[in-house]
Amino acid sequence: MSAGFGERVRTALRSSGPLCVGIDPHAALLDAWGLTQDAAGVREFGLRVVAAAADRVAIVKPQVSFFERFGSAGFGALEDVLAEARAAGLIVIADAKRGDIGSTMDAYAAAWLTPGSPLEADALTASPYLGVGALDGAFALAGQHGKGVFVLAATSNREAEPLQRSRQDDRSVAAGVLAEVSLRNAAAVAPGEWGSIGVVIGATVDWPAAGIETFAPSAPILAPGFGAQGAEPADLGDRFGAMAASVIASESRSILGAGPDGIRAAIEARVAQYQEAARG
Ligand SMILES: O=c1ccn([C@@H]2O[C@H](COP(=O)(O)O)[C@@H](O)[C@H]2O)c(=O)[nH]1
């Protein structure tokens, strides 16, 4: 039987390091890259980022919203980018932040996590605001197909703090999400293996303030917040401590801002900085 998503990510992090290149075709970046503000523009942008990322990193994270703004043509462009990235051997995390009641969530999961689906990715980001249990169908589908789900727990944006740090049953909401995810992973994999339900913890997050200082997952942590939002490769050890080896360090604007001619060098430089940081 092939390895589950969690174990695939673990292998990828060991061999290629933590950097995940975000594919975020912001309007300003399309202009800077000399591309058009339409579906053809985001398609070309995405394909160029995939070409630059392939063989330099193991994981990419397309931000769905920037494709969605061009409607069905934008989704068509995203389909091409997802297919190209997966064909290049990259692990593709679709950052769509889906979340709904169980049956509706199942349909979102089917769209992103079913082999052969037009929008097939390797993993999907999901919001637990309707309850972690509402995501159970998505977890089950992901497990069935060797895919993953990343559940938002402590996100990188400041606006999330009042909600995610609020307390119930003597723990923060973020800690509750992490605990529910950990229970499900522990039930799904053998001891020592990484589960396929990852979590999102921003690299900007103060763990004690978020009430998550005792969290020790056996699953990948998707960590946006490196680069443009302020965290640096050298901060990885301090911010994630014993969990540093579980971190997928996501960066978008800090790399994409190098432009089409500079992106390869920017990725290589950043990969080297993460290697340097890991050596201490
Ligand atoms: O907590 C979160 C969850 C997701 N994101 C997304 O990651 C990228 C960050 O882009 P940068 O340019 O590297 O800041 C973007 O797609 C966000 O929607 C996040 O920032 N924080």
The ligand as a MOL file (V3000), in Angstrom:
LIG
                    3D

  0  0  0     0  0            999 V3000
M  V30 BEGIN CTAB
M  V30 COUNTS 21 22 0 0 0
M  V30 BEGIN ATOM
M  V30 1 O -3.0310 31.6430 8.2350 0
M  V30 2 C -2.9450 31.8100 7.0130 0
M  V30 3 C -3.4960 30.9240 6.1050 0
M  V30 4 C -3.2900 31.1280 4.7720 0
M  V30 5 N -2.5910 32.1920 4.3190 0
M  V30 6 C -2.3670 32.3180 2.8600 0
M  V30 7 O -0.9750 32.1240 2.6090 0
M  V30 8 C -0.5380 33.0420 1.6150 0
M  V30 9 C 0.4460 34.0220 2.2320 0
M  V30 10 O 0.9830 34.8670 1.2550 0
M  V30 11 P 2.2980 35.7620 1.5230 0
M  V30 12 O 2.4260 36.5700 0.2780 0
M  V30 13 O 3.4560 34.8110 1.7200 0
M  V30 14 O 2.0290 36.5720 2.7320 0
M  V30 15 C -1.8010 33.6990 1.0680 0
M  V30 16 O -2.2730 32.9120 0.0000 0
M  V30 17 C -2.7650 33.6310 2.2350 0
M  V30 18 O -4.1150 33.6040 1.8530 0
M  V30 19 C -2.0650 33.0770 5.2090 0
M  V30 20 O -1.4060 34.0660 4.8470 0
M  V30 21 N -2.2520 32.8580 6.5460 0
M  V30 END ATOM
M  V30 BEGIN BOND
M  V30 1 2 1 2
M  V30 2 1 2 3
M  V30 3 1 2 21
M  V30 4 2 3 4
M  V30 5 1 4 5
M  V30 6 1 5 6
M  V30 7 1 5 19
M  V30 8 1 6 7
M  V30 9 1 6 17
M  V30 10 1 7 8
M  V30 11 1 8 9
M  V30 12 1 8 15
M  V30 13 1 9 10
M  V30 14 1 10 11
M  V30 15 2 11 12
M  V30 16 1 11 13
M  V30 17 1 11 14
M  V30 18 1 15 16
M  V30 19 1 15 17
M  V30 20 1 17 18
M  V30 21 2 19 20
M  V30 22 1 19 21
M  V30 END BOND
M  V30 END CTAB
M  END
